[in-house]
Amino acid sequence: MRWNVPLICLLALISFLLMSCVVALVDYPGSSTQFPSAQFHRVLSLKPGGTLSLVNNDGQIEIYGWDREEVEIFAEYVFPGWQGYRLRVFSPGRFKPRVDVDKFEDFVKIKTRQTADEPTRNAVDYDLNVPRSVILKDIVGRRGDIRIGDLYGEAFIELEEGEVRVENFSGSLTISVVRGSVILELLDLRSGDEIRATTDEGDITIYLQPEVEAHVEARAPSGSISSEFDLRVPLPAKEVSAQIKGEGGAFLFLETSAGDIQIRKIE
């Protein structure tokens, strides 16, 4: 009788979980079903305009704005599975994520802490609610997607591998990705706002309001740059220095070493 290797791994994992009194639930890609899990939860006061930082090794990060003067932190311990599946864990505490949270007046600092007894491929997913006006300083991830939305202020994001998606954001933004795409939806850009998005391997797509005024510097040496706005230069191109309407406005710097850049209008 020949055994399928993935089946053997699955049976071994089930045996381990049963012996550990742990229940693992498969979270299918794209599924919105919520299951009970081993979570870290904490709420801290933070006034609008405050600063927040988050450093996470592996796992997804989602940060969205709300109307409270508080930061709400959910952290969930998950195991990466095969073919994009993720195992979400319900445990009496053994797999509760270890999260360090420090607060200094108007600055909240969050960091995932790993210890030697944890599996090497573990991951912690974060869901944060923060005041809509906020400075996101040093949102850093190694592997996993990062999403932020419904915010205005400043944001500084660094990611090694994954997708960065920004929705309904106003203000200045700096994003650096090694391997992965960047998707931005920017509203109410004003003179003095600076948007800098770079990736070594991946596409950059930026959505702007039709009436926006901005200066664009874009480079895609191994791909192409296209735009739904009239940049008054021949497109597609590999390098662009152009003005979108007017003579001033925000400053946009977009660069991908291996990918395409698309500038689109918000419908």
C-alpha positions in Angstrom: 0.0 0.0 0.0 1.5 3.4 -1.0 0.9 6.4 1.2 0.4 9.9 -0.1 3.0 12.2 1.5 0.5 15.1 2.2 -1.9 12.6 3.8 0.9 11.2 6.1 1.7 14.8 7.1 -1.9 15.6 7.8 -2.4 12.4 9.9 0.7 13.2 11.9 -0.5 16.8 12.6 -3.9 15.5 13.7 -2.2 13.0 16.1 -0.1 15.8 17.5 -3.0 18.1 18.0 -5.1 15.4 19.7 -2.4 14.5 22.1 -1.9 18.2 22.9 -5.6 18.8 23.5 -5.6 21.4 20.7 -8.2 21.8 18.0 -7.0 23.0 14.6 -9.5 24.5 12.1 -8.7 24.9 8.5 -9.2 28.5 7.2 -9.7 28.2 3.5 -8.4 30.9 1.2 -11.0 33.6 0.7 -13.2 32.3 3.5 -14.8 34.8 5.8 -16.0 32.2 8.3 -14.9 33.1 11.9 -14.0 30.3 14.3 -13.0 30.6 18.0 -9.2 30.7 18.3 -6.3 31.4 20.6 -6.2 35.2 20.5 -4.4 38.0 22.2 -6.8 41.0 22.8 -6.0 44.4 24.3 -7.4 47.9 24.2 -5.4 51.0 24.9 -6.2 54.7 24.9 -4.7 56.7 22.0 -5.7 60.2 21.0 -6.1 61.2 17.3 -2.7 62.1 15.9 -0.9 59.6 18.0 1.8 57.2 16.8 1.7 53.4 16.5 4.3 50.9 15.4 4.1 47.2 14.8 6.8 44.7 14.0 5.7 41.1 13.0 7.8 38.3 11.7 5.3 36.2 9.7 1.6 36.8 9.3 -0.9 39.2 8.0 -1.4 42.7 9.3 -4.7 44.7 9.0 -5.1 48.2 10.4 -8.3 50.2 9.9 -9.5 53.5 11.3 -12.5 54.0 13.6 -14.0 56.9 15.6 -12.8 56.0 19.0 -9.8 57.4 20.9 -8.5 53.8 21.4 -6.3 51.2 19.8 -7.9 47.7 19.8 -5.4 44.9 19.2 -6.3 41.3 18.1 -3.5 38.9 17.5 -4.2 35.3 16.4 -1.8 32.4 16.2 -1.9 30.5 12.9 0.1 27.8 11.2 0.7 28.1 7.4 -0.7 25.1 5.6 -0.4 23.6 2.2 -1.8 25.2 -1.0 -2.5 28.5 0.8 -4.6 27.0 3.6 -4.0 28.3 7.1 -4.6 26.3 10.3 -6.3 28.4 13.0 -5.8 27.1 16.5 -8.1 26.8 19.5 -6.1 25.9 22.6 -6.3 26.3 26.4 -3.4 28.8 26.1 -0.5 26.8 24.8 -0.6 28.6 21.4 -1.7 32.0 22.5 0.4 34.5 20.7 3.1 36.3 22.6 2.8 40.0 22.0 4.7 42.8 23.6 2.8 46.1 23.9 4.4 49.2 25.3 2.7 52.6 25.6 4.6 55.9 26.0 2.1 58.8 26.3 0.8 59.1 22.6 3.0 56.3 21.2 1.9 52.6 21.2 4.6 50.0 20.3 3.6 46.4 19.3 6.0 43.5 18.6 5.6 39.8 18.2 7.8 37.9 20.5 9.0 34.4 19.6 10.6 31.9 21.9 12.7 28.8 21.2 9.9 26.4 22.1 7.6 27.7 19.3 7.4 26.1 15.8 9.8 27.7 13.3 7.0 28.3 10.7 4.4 29.8 13.1 2.6 33.0 12.1 0.7 35.7 14.0 -2.2 37.6 12.2 -3.0 41.0 13.5 -6.3 43.0 13.3 -6.1 46.5 14.7 -8.6 49.3 15.0 -7.0 52.8 15.5 -8.1 56.4 15.5 -8.6 57.6 11.9 -6.0 60.3 12.4 -2.8 58.4 13.2 0.9 58.2 12.4 1.8 54.6 11.5 5.5 54.4 12.1 7.5 51.3 11.3 4.8 48.9 10.3 7.3 46.1 9.5 6.6 42.5 8.3 8.8 39.7 6.9 6.2 37.5 5.2 2.4 38.2 4.8 0.1 40.8 3.4 -0.4 44.2 5.0 -3.6 46.2 4.6 -4.5 49.6 6.0 -7.6 51.7 5.3 -9.9 54.5 6.4 -7.0 56.6 7.8 -5.3 59.9 7.3 -2.0 61.1 8.6 1.3 59.4 7.8 2.3 55.7 7.3 5.7 54.0 6.9 5.5 50.4 5.8 8.3 47.8 5.1 7.6 44.3 3.9 9.9 41.5 2.6 7.3 39.3 0.9 3.6 39.8 0.3 1.1 42.4 -0.9 0.6 45.9 0.5 -2.9 47.3 0.0 -3.9 50.8 1.1 -7.6 51.8 0.9 -9.2 55.2 1.5 -6.0 56.9 2.8 -5.1 60.6 2.9 -1.7 62.0 3.8 1.9 61.0 3.3 2.9 57.4 2.7 6.2 55.5 2.4 6.1 51.9 1.3 9.1 49.6 0.6 8.5 46.0 -0.6 11.1 43.4 -1.6 8.9 40.8 -3.3 5.3 41.7 -3.8 2.8 44.1 -5.2 1.6 47.5 -4.0 -2.0 48.7 -4.5 -2.9 52.2 -3.3 -6.2 54.1 -3.2 -5.5 57.7 -2.2 -8.0 60.4 -1.5 -7.8 64.2 -0.9 -4.1 64.5 -1.7 -2.8 67.9 -1.0 0.3 70.0 -1.6 3.0 68.8 0.8 1.8 65.2 0.8 4.5 62.8 -0.4 3.8 59.2 -1.7 6.8 57.0 -2.1 6.2 53.3 -3.1 9.0 51.0 -4.2 9.2 47.2 -4.8 12.0 45.1 -6.2 9.7 42.4 -7.7 6.1 43.3 -8.2 3.6 45.7 -9.8 2.5 49.0 -8.4 -1.1 50.2 -9.0 -2.2 53.6 -7.7 -5.8 55.0 -7.8 -6.2 58.7 -7.6 -9.2 61.0 -7.7 -9.9 62.5 -11.2 -9.4 66.1 -9.9 -6.1 65.4 -8.2 -3.0 67.6 -8.8 0.3 65.9 -8.4 3.8 65.6 -9.8 4.8 62.1 -10.8 8.2 60.5 -10.9 7.9 56.8 -12.0 10.4 54.2 -13.0 9.9 50.6 -14.3 13.1 49.6 -16.1 12.0 46.0 -16.7 8.3 46.7 -17.2 6.1 49.6 -18.4 4.3 52.7 -17.0 0.7 53.4 -18.1 -1.8 56.0 -17.0 -5.5 56.9 -17.3 -4.5 60.5 -16.7 -3.0 62.7 -19.4 0.6 63.0 -18.4 1.5 64.7 -21.7 4.3 62.2 -22.4 4.3 59.2 -24.7 3.0 56.0 -22.9 3.7 53.2 -22.2 7.2 54.2 -21.0 9.8 52.9 -18.7 10.5 56.3 -17.0 8.2 59.2 -16.5 8.5 62.7 -15.0 5.2 64.5 -15.4 2.5 66.7 -13.9 -1.1 65.7 -13.4 -3.1 68.9 -13.8 -2.1 72.2 -12.4 1.4 73.1 -11.4 1.8 71.8 -7.8 0.0 69.4 -5.6 1.3 66.2 -4.0 4.5 64.4 -5.0 4.4 60.8 -6.1 7.5 58.6 -6.5 6.9 55.1 -7.8 9.5 52.6 -8.7 9.6 48.9 -9.4 12.7 47.0 -10.5 10.8 44.1 -12.0 7.1 44.9 -12.7 4.6 47.4 -14.1 3.2 50.7 -12.8 -0.4 51.7 -13.5 -1.9 55.1 -12.5 -5.7 54.9 -12.6 -8.7 57.1 -11.8 -11.0 56.3 -8.9 -14.5 55.9 -10.4 
